[in-house]
Amino acid sequence: MFGKNNNSQKLISYAASFGNTTIDKIEKYGIRDILSECLCKFDRISVRDNNSGNIVKKLTGNEPEYNLDPVLMYNYIGKCNKIPELSKKEKYLVLYGYSGRFTNKECKQIKEFSKQNNLKIYCIGGVQNACDKFVDCNAFEVISYFQNADYVITDTFHGTILSVITHRQFVSVVRRNGYGNSEKLVDLLERLSLNDREIADLSDISSMLLKKIDYCETDKTINIERKKAVDYLKDQIVGVNNDRK
């Protein structure tokens, strides 16, 4: 993962992330030196969030590039012809998270919102205690299920991204305790001008999900970042290919 023993002519990363690992955790487990040695061998490092950028700066002394996640960088909705048409038979919300990570209290609140709005609860990716239907599907089908959802509730990074690229009414549950998700998720929402979709307590779920999302600024940011990503990869990869000729 960190390029150790790599014999390539050039070593780069694209939108890499340390997840919820922080510099303090790296120090705690005594792996600063080995990670620093590995990262210093990279020709160029691109990360996707401030936490990862901070770690790279502390371990290498260099400022990394910042790029958005690859799922945001490709225009799946506009260019991909592998997303199937979904025959929607009922109104539903997508509940997207690792199995069992939504608490019993949260599941009760989600059930109440669904009942009030005549919605079925479709769980994708993991089974929760609030689940009318578990959907087992491939990556392209996932996009289709998101596209046709009335609402999305997620506590994952890519659940948030799928909500964004399909322009859904969604909330992202940010967890700062235990195996948290705040390092990447808060940063993502800030970069996409969607800070108001962050939620910690689902007691306010109804007012947040029913509040219309304006994706205008978000789409502008994504379009700018797509060009930036292509320029970065062309500069780092095409240049190597030209050198080999």
CYANA upper distance limits for C-alpha pairs under 8 A (distance plus 0.5 A):
  2 PHE  CA     35 LEU  CA      7.89
  2 PHE  CA     38 CYS  CA      6.44
  2 PHE  CA     39 LEU  CA      7.07
  3 GLY  CA     11 LEU  CA      7.88
  3 GLY  CA     38 CYS  CA      6.88
  3 GLY  CA     39 LEU  CA      8.11
  3 GLY  CA     41 LYS  CA      8.48
  3 GLY  CA     42 PHE  CA      8.18
  4 LYS  CA     38 CYS  CA      6.39
  6 ASN  CA     11 LEU  CA      8.44
 10 LYS  CA     42 PHE  CA      8.12
 10 LYS  CA     43 ASP  CA      6.85
 10 LYS  CA    240 VAL  CA      7.87
 11 LEU  CA     41 LYS  CA      8.03
 11 LEU  CA     42 PHE  CA      5.54
 11 LEU  CA     43 ASP  CA      5.94
 11 LEU  CA     44 ARG  CA      7.55
 12 ILE  CA     42 PHE  CA      6.19
 12 ILE  CA     43 ASP  CA      6.21
 12 ILE  CA     44 ARG  CA      5.40
 12 ILE  CA     45 ILE  CA      6.10
 12 ILE  CA     46 SER  CA      8.04
 12 ILE  CA    236 GLN  CA      8.02
 13 SER  CA     42 PHE  CA      8.41
 13 SER  CA     44 ARG  CA      7.23
 13 SER  CA     45 ILE  CA      5.50
 13 SER  CA     46 SER  CA      5.81
 13 SER  CA     47 VAL  CA      8.00
 14 TYR  CA     45 ILE  CA      7.40
 14 TYR  CA     46 SER  CA      5.26
 14 TYR  CA     47 VAL  CA      6.82
 14 TYR  CA     67 ASN  CA      7.67
 15 ALA  CA     46 SER  CA      5.50
 15 ALA  CA     47 VAL  CA      4.45
 15 ALA  CA     48 ARG  CA      4.91
 15 ALA  CA     66 TYR  CA      7.25
 15 ALA  CA     67 ASN  CA      5.69
 15 ALA  CA     68 LEU  CA      6.62
 15 ALA  CA     69 ASP  CA      6.32
 15 ALA  CA     70 PRO  CA      7.91
 16 ALA  CA     46 SER  CA      6.70
 16 ALA  CA     47 VAL  CA      4.88
 16 ALA  CA     48 ARG  CA      6.35
 16 ALA  CA     52 SER  CA      8.20
 17 SER  CA     47 VAL  CA      6.32
 17 SER  CA     48 ARG  CA      6.53
 17 SER  CA     49 ASP  CA      7.34
 17 SER  CA     52 SER  CA      6.01
 17 SER  CA    184 LYS  CA      8.50
 18 PHE  CA     22 THR  CA      7.92
 18 PHE  CA     51 ASN  CA      8.07
 18 PHE  CA     52 SER  CA      5.94
 19 GLY  CA     52 SER  CA      8.12
 19 GLY  CA    181 ASN  CA      8.13
 19 GLY  CA    183 GLU  CA      7.25
 19 GLY  CA    184 LYS  CA      6.78
 20 ASN  CA    179 TYR  CA      8.20
 20 ASN  CA    180 GLY  CA      7.06
 20 ASN  CA    181 ASN  CA      6.75
 20 ASN  CA    182 SER  CA      7.85
 20 ASN  CA    183 GLU  CA      6.05
 20 ASN  CA    184 LYS  CA      7.66
 21 THR  CA     25 LYS  CA      6.71
 21 THR  CA     26 ILE  CA      7.78
 22 THR  CA     26 ILE  CA      6.94
 22 THR  CA     51 ASN  CA      7.36
 22 THR  CA     52 SER  CA      8.31
 22 THR  CA     55 ILE  CA      7.56
 23 ILE  CA     27 GLU  CA      6.72
 23 ILE  CA     54 ASN  CA      8.45
 23 ILE  CA     55 ILE  CA      6.15
 24 ASP  CA     28 LYS  CA      6.57
 25 LYS  CA     29 TYR  CA      6.76
 26 ILE  CA     30 GLY  CA      6.78
 26 ILE  CA     31 ILE  CA      6.18
 26 ILE  CA     32 ARG  CA      6.25
 27 GLU  CA     31 ILE  CA      6.97
 27 GLU  CA     32 ARG  CA      6.34
 31 ILE  CA     35 LEU  CA      6.73
 32 ARG  CA     36 SER  CA      6.46
 32 ARG  CA     59 LEU  CA      7.66
 33 ASP  CA     37 GLU  CA      6.61
 34 ILE  CA     38 CYS  CA      6.80
 35 LEU  CA     39 LEU  CA      6.56
 35 LEU  CA     59 LEU  CA      7.81
 36 SER  CA     40 CYS  CA      6.50
 36 SER  CA     59 LEU  CA      5.29
 36 SER  CA     60 THR  CA      6.53
 37 GLU  CA     41 LYS  CA      7.35
 38 CYS  CA     42 PHE  CA      7.91
 39 LEU  CA     56 VAL  CA      8.05
 39 LEU  CA     59 LEU  CA      7.98
 39 LEU  CA     60 THR  CA      7.20
 40 CYS  CA     59 LEU  CA      8.44
 40 CYS  CA     60 THR  CA      6.15
 44 ARG  CA     64 PRO  CA      7.77
 44 ARG  CA     65 GLU  CA      8.41
 44 ARG  CA    236 GLN  CA      8.36
 45 ILE  CA     64 PRO  CA      5.74
 45 ILE  CA     65 GLU  CA      6.73
 46 SER  CA     64 PRO  CA      5.96
 46 SER  CA     65 GLU  CA      4.90
 46 SER  CA     66 TYR  CA      6.03
 46 SER  CA     67 ASN  CA      6.92
 47 VAL  CA     52 SER  CA      6.77
 47 VAL  CA     53 GLY  CA      6.66
 47 VAL  CA     64 PRO  CA      7.18
 47 VAL  CA     65 GLU  CA      6.72
 47 VAL  CA     66 TYR  CA      5.64
 47 VAL  CA     67 ASN  CA      6.62
 48 ARG  CA     52 SER  CA      7.69
 48 ARG  CA     53 GLY  CA      8.28
 48 ARG  CA     66 TYR  CA      6.03
 48 ARG  CA     67 ASN  CA      5.73
 48 ARG  CA     68 LEU  CA      5.90
 48 ARG  CA     69 ASP  CA      6.85
 48 ARG  CA    184 LYS  CA      8.49
 49 ASP  CA     53 GLY  CA      6.80
 49 ASP  CA     66 TYR  CA      7.64
 49 ASP  CA    183 GLU  CA      8.14
 49 ASP  CA    184 LYS  CA      6.46
 49 ASP  CA    187 ASP  CA      6.44
 49 ASP  CA    188 LEU  CA      7.64
 50 ASN  CA     54 ASN  CA      6.49
 50 ASN  CA    183 GLU  CA      8.45
 50 ASN  CA    187 ASP  CA      7.29
 51 ASN  CA     55 ILE  CA      6.91
 51 ASN  CA    183 GLU  CA      6.68
 51 ASN  CA    184 LYS  CA      7.99
 52 SER  CA     56 VAL  CA      6.75
 53 GLY  CA     57 LYS  CA      6.67
 53 GLY  CA     63 GLU  CA      7.71
 53 GLY  CA     64 PRO  CA      6.67
 53 GLY  CA     66 TYR  CA      8.28
 54 ASN  CA     58 LYS  CA      6.73
 55 ILE  CA     59 LEU  CA      6.58
 56 VAL  CA     60 THR  CA      6.28
 56 VAL  CA     61 GLY  CA      7.85
 56 VAL  CA     62 ASN  CA      7.55
 56 VAL  CA     63 GLU  CA      7.79
 56 VAL  CA     64 PRO  CA      7.42
 57 LYS  CA     61 GLY  CA      5.22
 57 LYS  CA     62 ASN  CA      5.53
 57 LYS  CA     63 GLU  CA      6.02
 57 LYS  CA     64 PRO  CA      7.73
 58 LYS  CA     62 ASN  CA      8.44
 67 ASN  CA    225 GLU  CA      7.37
 67 ASN  CA    228 LYS  CA      8.17
 67 ASN  CA    229 ALA  CA      6.78
 68 LEU  CA     72 LEU  CA      7.07
 68 LEU  CA     73 MET  CA      7.27
 68 LEU  CA    225 GLU  CA      7.30
 68 LEU  CA    229 ALA  CA      8.36
 69 ASP  CA     73 MET  CA      7.02
 70 PRO  CA     74 TYR  CA      7.00
 71 VAL  CA    161 ILE  CA      7.81
 72 LEU  CA    161 ILE  CA      7.29
 72 LEU  CA    165 ILE  CA      7.46
 72 LEU  CA    222 ILE  CA      7.63
 73 MET  CA    222 ILE  CA      7.81
 73 MET  CA    225 GLU  CA      7.85
 73 MET  CA    226 ARG  CA      5.68
 73 MET  CA    229 ALA  CA      7.85
 74 TYR  CA    226 ARG  CA      8.12
 75 ASN  CA     79 LYS  CA      6.20
 75 ASN  CA     80 CYS  CA      7.67
 76 TYR  CA     80 CYS  CA      5.27
 76 TYR  CA    165 ILE  CA      8.40
 77 ILE  CA    165 ILE  CA      7.78
 77 ILE  CA    166 THR  CA      7.83
 82 LYS  CA    140 PHE  CA      6.87
 83 ILE  CA    140 PHE  CA      5.46
 83 ILE  CA    141 GLU  CA      6.64
 83 ILE  CA    143 ILE  CA      7.40
 83 ILE  CA    144 SER  CA      6.68
 84 PRO  CA    140 PHE  CA      7.66
 84 PRO  CA    141 GLU  CA      6.77
 84 PRO  CA    144 SER  CA      6.88
 85 GLU  CA    144 SER  CA      7.29
 86 LEU  CA    144 SER  CA      6.79
 86 LEU  CA    145 TYR  CA      7.59
 86 LEU  CA    148 ASN  CA      7.95
 88 LYS  CA    148 ASN  CA      7.61
 90 GLU  CA    119 LEU  CA      8.15
 90 GLU  CA    120 LYS  CA      7.94
 91 LYS  CA    118 ASN  CA      7.62
 91 LYS  CA    119 LEU  CA      5.65
 91 LYS  CA    120 LYS  CA      6.81
 91 LYS  CA    149 ALA  CA      7.75
 91 LYS  CA    150 ASP  CA      7.01
 92 TYR  CA    119 LEU  CA      5.11
 92 TYR  CA    120 LYS  CA      4.91
 92 TYR  CA    121 ILE  CA      6.17
 92 TYR  CA    122 TYR  CA      7.11
 92 TYR  CA    149 ALA  CA      6.20
 92 TYR  CA    150 ASP  CA      6.34
 92 TYR  CA    151 TYR  CA      7.66
 93 LEU  CA    114 SER  CA      8.14
 93 LEU  CA    119 LEU  CA      6.94
 93 LEU  CA    120 LYS  CA      6.83
 93 LEU  CA    121 ILE  CA      5.74
 93 LEU  CA    122 TYR  CA      6.59
 93 LEU  CA    149 ALA  CA      5.88
 93 LEU  CA    150 ASP  CA      6.03
 93 LEU  CA    151 TYR  CA      5.11
 93 LEU  CA    152 VAL  CA      5.94
 93 LEU  CA    153 ILE  CA      7.96
 94 VAL  CA    121 ILE  CA      6.63
 94 VAL  CA    122 TYR  CA      5.42
 94 VAL  CA    123 CYS  CA      6.43
 94 VAL  CA    124 ILE  CA      7.47
 94 VAL  CA    145 TYR  CA      8.32
 94 VAL  CA    146 PHE  CA      7.43
 94 VAL  CA    149 ALA  CA      6.78
 94 VAL  CA    151 TYR  CA      6.89
 94 VAL  CA    152 VAL  CA      5.23
 94 VAL  CA    153 ILE  CA      6.76
 95 LEU  CA    121 ILE  CA      7.16
 95 LEU  CA    122 TYR  CA      6.51
 95 LEU  CA    123 CYS  CA      5.38
 95 LEU  CA    124 ILE  CA      7.02
 95 LEU  CA    152 VAL  CA      6.56
 95 LEU  CA    153 ILE  CA      5.51
 95 LEU  CA    154 THR  CA      6.40
 96 TYR  CA    123 CYS  CA      6.46
 96 TYR  CA    124 ILE  CA      5.81
 96 TYR  CA    125 GLY  CA      6.65
 96 TYR  CA    126 GLY  CA      7.45
 96 TYR  CA    152 VAL  CA      7.99
 96 TYR  CA    153 ILE  CA      6.84
 96 TYR  CA    154 THR  CA      5.24
 96 TYR  CA    155 ASP  CA      7.55
 96 TYR  CA    156 THR  CA      7.87
 96 TYR  CA    159 GLY  CA      6.65
 97 GLY  CA    101 ARG  CA      7.27
 97 GLY  CA    102 PHE  CA      8.05
 97 GLY  CA    124 ILE  CA      7.86
 97 GLY  CA    125 GLY  CA      6.70
 97 GLY  CA    126 GLY  CA      6.30
 97 GLY  CA    154 THR  CA      6.25
 97 GLY  CA    155 ASP  CA      6.26
 97 GLY  CA    156 THR  CA      6.51
 97 GLY  CA    159 GLY  CA      7.97
 98 TYR  CA    125 GLY  CA      6.89
 98 TYR  CA    126 GLY  CA      5.38
 98 TYR  CA    127 VAL  CA      7.97
 98 TYR  CA    156 THR  CA      8.49
 99 SER  CA    125 GLY  CA      7.85
 99 SER  CA    126 GLY  CA      4.48
 99 SER  CA    127 VAL  CA      5.25
 99 SER  CA    128 GLN  CA      6.31
100 GLY  CA    126 GLY  CA      7.78
100 GLY  CA    127 VAL  CA      6.82
100 GLY  CA    128 GLN  CA      5.50
100 GLY  CA    129 ASN  CA      7.52
101 ARG  CA    128 GLN  CA      7.83
102 PHE  CA    106 GLU  CA      6.41
102 PHE  CA    107 CYS  CA      6.79
102 PHE  CA    128 GLN  CA      6.99
102 PHE  CA    129 ASN  CA      8.19
103 THR  CA    107 CYS  CA      6.59
103 THR  CA    129 ASN  CA      8.43
104 ASN  CA    108 LYS  CA      6.64
104 ASN  CA    129 ASN  CA      7.17
105 LYS  CA    109 GLN  CA      6.91
106 GLU  CA    110 ILE  CA      6.70
106 GLU  CA    202 LEU  CA      6.71
107 CYS  CA    111 LYS  CA      6.60
107 CYS  CA    128 GLN  CA      7.97
107 CYS  CA    129 ASN  CA      6.50
107 CYS  CA    130 ALA  CA      5.53
108 LYS  CA    112 GLU  CA      6.75
108 LYS  CA    130 ALA  CA      7.63
109 GLN  CA    113 PHE  CA      6.83
109 GLN  CA    202 LEU  CA      7.02
109 GLN  CA    203 SER  CA      7.15
109 GLN  CA    205 ILE  CA      8.38
110 ILE  CA    114 SER  CA      6.66
110 ILE  CA    130 ALA  CA      7.56
110 ILE  CA    202 LEU  CA      8.19
110 ILE  CA    205 ILE  CA      8.37
111 LYS  CA    115 LYS  CA      6.57
111 LYS  CA    121 ILE  CA      8.38
111 LYS  CA    130 ALA  CA      6.78
112 GLU  CA    116 GLN  CA      6.68
113 PHE  CA    117 ASN  CA      6.77
113 PHE  CA    205 ILE  CA      8.06
113 PHE  CA    206 SER  CA      6.93
114 SER  CA    118 ASN  CA      6.32
114 SER  CA    119 LEU  CA      5.19
114 SER  CA    120 LYS  CA      7.00
114 SER  CA    121 ILE  CA      7.61
115 LYS  CA    119 LEU  CA      6.70
120 LYS  CA    132 ASP  CA      6.55
120 LYS  CA    133 LYS  CA      8.30
121 ILE  CA    130 ALA  CA      7.46
121 ILE  CA    131 CYS  CA      5.80
121 ILE  CA    132 ASP  CA      5.57
121 ILE  CA    133 LYS  CA      6.93
122 TYR  CA    131 CYS  CA      6.59
122 TYR  CA    132 ASP  CA      6.57
122 TYR  CA    133 LYS  CA      5.39
122 TYR  CA    134 PHE  CA      6.33
122 TYR  CA    135 VAL  CA      7.11
123 CYS  CA    127 VAL  CA      6.47
123 CYS  CA    128 GLN  CA      7.48
123 CYS  CA    131 CYS  CA      6.37
123 CYS  CA    132 ASP  CA      8.19
123 CYS  CA    133 LYS  CA      6.69
123 CYS  CA    134 PHE  CA      5.31
123 CYS  CA    135 VAL  CA      6.56
124 ILE  CA    134 PHE  CA      6.67
124 ILE  CA    135 VAL  CA      5.75
124 ILE  CA    136 ASP  CA      7.32
124 ILE  CA    142 VAL  CA      8.25
125 GLY  CA    135 VAL  CA      8.24
125 GLY  CA    136 ASP  CA      8.03
126 GLY  CA    134 PHE  CA      8.38
127 VAL  CA    131 CYS  CA      7.44
127 VAL  CA    134 PHE  CA      7.13
137 CYS  CA    141 GLU  CA      6.26
137 CYS  CA    142 VAL  CA      6.79
138 ASN  CA    142 VAL  CA      6.75
139 ALA  CA    143 ILE  CA      7.32
140 PHE  CA    144 SER  CA      7.22
141 GLU  CA    145 TYR  CA      6.79
142 VAL  CA    146 PHE  CA      6.78
143 ILE  CA    147 GLN  CA      6.57
143 ILE  CA    162 LEU  CA      7.26
143 ILE  CA    166 THR  CA      8.03
144 SER  CA    148 ASN  CA      6.88
145 TYR  CA    149 ALA  CA      6.68
146 PHE  CA    152 VAL  CA      8.07
146 PHE  CA    162 LEU  CA      7.45
146 PHE  CA    163 SER  CA      7.17
146 PHE  CA    166 THR  CA      7.14
146 PHE  CA    168 ARG  CA      7.94
147 GLN  CA    166 THR  CA      5.80
147 GLN  CA    167 HIS  CA      8.25
147 GLN  CA    168 ARG  CA      7.68
149 ALA  CA    168 ARG  CA      7.84
150 ASP  CA    168 ARG  CA      7.69
150 ASP  CA    169 GLN  CA      7.48
151 TYR  CA    168 ARG  CA      6.77
151 TYR  CA    169 GLN  CA      5.52
151 TYR  CA    170 PHE  CA      6.13
151 TYR  CA    209 LEU  CA      7.54
152 VAL  CA    163 SER  CA      7.38
152 VAL  CA    168 ARG  CA      7.30
152 VAL  CA    169 GLN  CA      6.80
152 VAL  CA    170 PHE  CA      5.01
152 VAL  CA    171 VAL  CA      7.12
153 ILE  CA    170 PHE  CA      6.19
153 ILE  CA    171 VAL  CA      5.78
153 ILE  CA    172 SER  CA      6.79
153 ILE  CA    173 VAL  CA      8.07
154 THR  CA    159 GLY  CA      6.22
154 THR  CA    160 THR  CA      7.09
154 THR  CA    170 PHE  CA      8.21
154 THR  CA    171 VAL  CA      7.01
154 THR  CA    172 SER  CA      5.61
154 THR  CA    173 VAL  CA      6.65
155 ASP  CA    159 GLY  CA      7.59
155 ASP  CA    160 THR  CA      8.11
155 ASP  CA    172 SER  CA      5.72
155 ASP  CA    173 VAL  CA      5.05
155 ASP  CA    174 VAL  CA      6.77
155 ASP  CA    175 ARG  CA      8.21
155 ASP  CA    181 ASN  CA      8.13
156 THR  CA    160 THR  CA      6.78
156 THR  CA    172 SER  CA      7.81
156 THR  CA    173 VAL  CA      8.35
156 THR  CA    181 ASN  CA      7.68
156 THR  CA    185 LEU  CA      7.87
157 PHE  CA    161 ILE  CA      6.96
157 PHE  CA    181 ASN  CA      8.28
157 PHE  CA    184 LYS  CA      7.43
157 PHE  CA    185 LEU  CA      6.08
157 PHE  CA    188 LEU  CA      8.41
158 HIS  CA    162 LEU  CA      6.51
159 GLY  CA    163 SER  CA      6.74
160 THR  CA    164 VAL  CA      6.78
160 THR  CA    170 PHE  CA      8.39
160 THR  CA    171 VAL  CA      8.44
160 THR  CA    172 SER  CA      6.90
161 ILE  CA    165 ILE  CA      6.75
162 LEU  CA    166 THR  CA      6.71
163 SER  CA    167 HIS  CA      6.42
163 SER  CA    168 ARG  CA      5.64
163 SER  CA    169 GLN  CA      8.02
163 SER  CA    170 PHE  CA      7.04
164 VAL  CA    168 ARG  CA      6.92
167 HIS  CA    215 TYR  CA      7.57
169 GLN  CA    209 LEU  CA      6.45
169 GLN  CA    210 LEU  CA      7.91
169 GLN  CA    211 LYS  CA      8.41
169 GLN  CA    212 LYS  CA      7.49
169 GLN  CA    213 ILE  CA      7.00
170 PHE  CA    197 ARG  CA      7.37
170 PHE  CA    209 LEU  CA      6.40
171 VAL  CA    197 ARG  CA      5.38
171 VAL  CA    198 GLU  CA      6.61
171 VAL  CA    199 ILE  CA      6.99
171 VAL  CA    205 ILE  CA      8.41
171 VAL  CA    208 MET  CA      7.67
171 VAL  CA    209 LEU  CA      7.05
172 SER  CA    197 ARG  CA      6.51
172 SER  CA    198 GLU  CA      5.62
172 SER  CA    199 ILE  CA      6.46
173 VAL  CA    198 GLU  CA      6.63
173 VAL  CA    199 ILE  CA      5.44
173 VAL  CA    200 ALA  CA      5.96
173 VAL  CA    201 ASP  CA      8.25
174 VAL  CA    180 GLY  CA      8.21
174 VAL  CA    181 ASN  CA      6.73
174 VAL  CA    182 SER  CA      6.12
174 VAL  CA    185 LEU  CA      7.52
174 VAL  CA    186 VAL  CA      7.83
174 VAL  CA    198 GLU  CA      6.91
174 VAL  CA    199 ILE  CA      6.61
174 VAL  CA    200 ALA  CA      6.02
175 ARG  CA    179 TYR  CA      8.42
175 ARG  CA    180 GLY  CA      5.44
175 ARG  CA    181 ASN  CA      6.03
175 ARG  CA    182 SER  CA      6.44
175 ARG  CA    200 ALA  CA      7.36
176 ARG  CA    180 GLY  CA      5.32
176 ARG  CA    181 ASN  CA      7.06
176 ARG  CA    182 SER  CA      6.23
181 ASN  CA    185 LEU  CA      6.57
182 SER  CA    186 VAL  CA      5.85
182 SER  CA    187 ASP  CA      8.28
183 GLU  CA    187 ASP  CA      7.11
184 LYS  CA    188 LEU  CA      6.64
185 LEU  CA    189 LEU  CA      6.82
186 VAL  CA    190 GLU  CA      6.73
186 VAL  CA    195 ASN  CA      7.99
186 VAL  CA    198 GLU  CA      7.96
187 ASP  CA    191 ARG  CA      6.72
188 LEU  CA    192 LEU  CA      6.78
189 LEU  CA    193 SER  CA      6.60
189 LEU  CA    194 LEU  CA      5.33
189 LEU  CA    195 ASN  CA      5.60
189 LEU  CA    197 ARG  CA      8.03
189 LEU  CA    198 GLU  CA      8.00
190 GLU  CA    194 LEU  CA      6.51
190 GLU  CA    195 ASN  CA      5.83
191 ARG  CA    221 THR  CA      8.41
192 LEU  CA    217 GLU  CA      8.01
192 LEU  CA    218 THR  CA      5.42
192 LEU  CA    221 THR  CA      7.07
192 LEU  CA    222 ILE  CA      8.14
193 SER  CA    217 GLU  CA      7.25
193 SER  CA    218 THR  CA      6.44
194 LEU  CA    198 GLU  CA      8.27
194 LEU  CA    218 THR  CA      7.95
197 ARG  CA    208 MET  CA      7.80
201 ASP  CA    205 ILE  CA      8.24
204 ASP  CA    208 MET  CA      7.01
205 ILE  CA    209 LEU  CA      6.51
206 SER  CA    210 LEU  CA      6.57
207 SER  CA    211 LYS  CA      6.66
215 TYR  CA    219 ASP  CA      6.46
216 CYS  CA    220 LYS  CA      6.91
217 GLU  CA    221 THR  CA      6.76
218 THR  CA    222 ILE  CA      6.77
219 ASP  CA    223 ASN  CA      6.65
220 LYS  CA    224 ILE  CA      6.82
221 THR  CA    225 GLU  CA      6.60
222 ILE  CA    226 ARG  CA      6.52
223 ASN  CA    227 LYS  CA      7.15
224 ILE  CA    228 LYS  CA      6.85
225 GLU  CA    229 ALA  CA      6.49
226 ARG  CA    230 VAL  CA      6.83
227 LYS  CA    231 ASP  CA      6.68
228 LYS  CA    232 TYR  CA      6.65
229 ALA  CA    233 LEU  CA      6.71
230 VAL  CA    234 LYS  CA      6.46
231 ASP  CA    235 ASP  CA      6.51
232 TYR  CA    236 GLN  CA      6.70
233 LEU  CA    237 ILE  CA      6.15
233 LEU  CA    238 VAL  CA      7.99
234 LYS  CA    238 VAL  CA      5.45
234 LYS  CA    239 GLY  CA      7.51
235 ASP  CA    239 GLY  CA      6.18
236 GLN  CA    240 VAL  CA      7.28
237 ILE  CA    241 ASN  CA      7.02
238 VAL  CA    242 ASN  CA      6.70
239 GLY  CA    243 ASP  CA      6.80
240 VAL  CA    244 ARG  CA      6.99
241 ASN  CA    245 LYS  CA      7.27
